[in-house]
């Protein structure tokens, strides 16, 4: 990854950030070393887990976030 290029990574990581597990800590530490920040902090599934992540190294004031239901 090029750290000086604004990048957004979006996807289903199957790592629930609401239950601070070892998997989340490892992912979070790696993304921090790459200068990425987690942008969305609400649950993203019907079962109230947060496995869909949005990470970016772009200035966060340039980002607009929201959610919608999808099936």
RAFEN-V399648 format. One record per pair of residues at least 6 apart in sequence whose ideal C-beta (glycine too) atoms are under 6 Angstrom apart, sorted by the first residue. I is the first residue (numbers start at 1). GAP is how many residues later the second one is. If there is no record, write none. Layout:
{{I;GAP} {I;GAP}}
This chain:
{{1;33} {3;32} {6;52} {7;50} {8;48} {9;46} {10;44} {12;39} {12;40} {13;38} {13;40} {14;37} {15;8} {15;9} {15;12} {16;33} {16;34} {16;35} {17;7} {17;33} {18;32} {31;24} {35;22} {36;19} {36;21} {38;17} {39;15} {39;17} {39;26} {40;14} {40;25} {43;7} {44;6} {44;8}}
